[in-house]
Amino acid sequence: MLQNLFKSYIGSFGGLRREIWLLAFITFINRAGTMVIPFLSLYLTKSRGFSLEEVGWILSFFGLGSVAGSWIGGKLVDSIGHYKTMARSLLISGFLFVLLQFPVSFWGICGGIFIVMLFADAFRPAVFVAVNAYCKPENRTRSITLIRLAINLGFSAGPAVGGLIIAGAGYNGLFWVDGITCALAGILLLKLLHPKKAVENKKEVLLAPQTVLKDKVYLVFIAAMILFGFVFLQYFSTMPLYYAEEYFLTEFQIGLLLGLNGLLIFLLEMPLVKFLETKVKSNLFHILTGTLLVGFSFLLINFTGWVGILVVGMIFLTIGEMVAFPFSNSFALKRAEKGKQGSYMALYSIAFSIGHIFGHNTGMQLIGKFGYEVTWNVMIIISLISCAMLGWVFLLLKKETPEPMVNYRNT
């Protein structure tokens, strides 16, 4: 039986093009290399001596840089293409990561982290458009899932290696390794991946691509994703505090709980996505299901004080994440074919950057004023509002009429 399960797991990766695997490998190196990010708060407080309030503002500049970088990255994709945008983002951000160790003043670090993220997150919309360019349409969602797997593995490996680097060479060594690995990812991109390897079955090109800000369906979808990200990100900022303060879990136990998320994604996401693709359901149905599961995890935690419910909640959160993220990404890519793909995917990336800017801080403020139970109830309500907006997207799609054929030409 184990052999059959293993064959089924390996089979879920079948049919993906070599270029998608190369893109995943490059993404893994890039994300594993950005190991300074998980240690940023510790670096700023312990090495630079900033207060928690000052660190909060610096992290806000981190989020603002991410939003600006995603938007500019989308514009660059539409003007110079995904390949050049990814290469320049990786190479320039590698150089900037090395320089980030030198500012010492509050405003110097604010400006430095903003500029680093401005260039680093230009990579995000470009990599999504690259997936669409290199994959076959029937493999789009699984190709996205493979990229997500590479990102998760990179974020898992990065902090572990980063801790060893800090112990051996200090925080300065961390910045050097970050910079070198980003530059290495850029060099591998130039050497191994080529834009001429894009799939040849894309036969239609828009003569007058739609502007993303005029696409009402997509804007409502993005609003729903902002709310979803707002709720989802609580598990990685306010929820660890809840584990420690309400259940008195140690840092090691909290780490195991958060690690369960990454382990389940590694083991189950690709087979789950492959299974769901065989079902006659729309992407929106899967996104809505995932959003409901994330909201339900907060309901479970409020339902009982049993410590085991934390594990159950994490499982529901992870299943919701595994369902919602790949299919929302796939929906965005499909919708992007109506217009300028870079701008569409930039807006998708920005949706979660906004969650980083406002979600963590709002969750902290709610806990400080009303406590955890009320805060989790608020998150449940926000999840339901997100689901209602996804239902609205479904209704808007039903009203849409086919675009006139004169807008297209064959290539």
LINLIN-V904235 format. One record per backbone hydrogen bond with DSSP energy under -1.0 kcal/mol. NH is the residue of the N-H (numbers start at 1). CO is the residue of the C=O. Records with the same first field share a line. If there is no record, write none. Layout:
NH=CO ; CO
This chain:
5=1
6=2
7=3
8=4
9=5
10=6
11=7
12=8
13=10
14=11
21=17
22=18
23=19
24=20
25=21
26=22
27=23
28=24
29=25
30=26
31=27
32=28
33=29
34=30
35=33
37=34
40=37
43=39
44=40
45=41
46=42
47=43
48=43
50=44
55=51
56=52
57=53
58=54
59=55
60=56
61=57
62=58
63=59
64=60
65=61
66=62
67=63
68=64
69=65
70=66
71=67
72=68
73=69
74=70
75=71
76=72
77=73
78=74
79=75
80=76
85=81
86=82
87=83
88=84
89=85
90=86
91=87
92=88
93=89
94=90
95=91
96=92
97=93
98=94
99=95
100=96
102=99
109=105
110=106
111=107
112=108
113=109
114=110
115=111
116=112
117=113
118=114
119=115
120=116
121=117
123=120
127=123
128=124
129=125
130=126
131=127
132=128
133=129
134=130
135=131
139=136
140=137
143=139
144=140
145=141
146=142
147=143
148=144
149=145
150=146
151=147
152=148
153=149
154=150
155=151
156=152
157=153
158=154
161=157
162=158
163=159
164=160
165=161
166=162
167=163
168=164
169=165
170=166
175=171
176=172
177=173
178=174
179=175
180=176
181=177
182=178
183=179
184=180
185=181
186=182
187=183
188=184
189=185
190=186
191=187
192=188
193=189
197=194
198=195
199=133
203=201
205=409
207=407
210=338
214=211
215=212
216=214
219=215
220=216
221=217
222=218
223=219
224=220
225=221
226=222
227=223
228=224
229=225
230=226
231=227
232=228
233=229
234=231
235=232
236=233
237=234
239=234
242=238
243=239
244=240
245=241
246=242
249=243
254=250
255=251
256=252
257=253
258=254
259=255
260=256
262=258
263=259
264=260
265=261
266=262
267=263
268=264
269=265
272=268
273=269
274=270
275=271
276=272
277=273
278=275
279=276
281=279
286=282
287=283
288=284
289=285
290=286
291=287
292=288
293=289
294=290
295=291
296=292
297=293
299=295
300=296
301=297
302=298
309=306
310=307
312=308
313=309
314=310
315=311
316=312
317=313
318=314
319=315
320=316
321=317
322=318
323=319
324=320
325=321
327=323
328=324
329=325
330=326
331=327
332=328
333=329
334=330
335=331
336=332
338=335
339=336
340=210
344=340
345=341
346=342
347=343
348=344
349=345
350=346
351=347
353=349
354=350
355=351
356=352
357=353
358=354
359=355
362=358
363=359
364=360
365=361
366=362
367=363
368=364
369=365
370=366
371=367
375=371
376=372
377=373
378=374
379=375
380=376
381=377
382=378
383=379
384=380
385=381
386=382
387=383
388=384
389=385
390=386
391=387
392=388
393=389
394=390
395=391
396=392
397=393
398=394
399=395
407=404
408=405
409=205
411=203
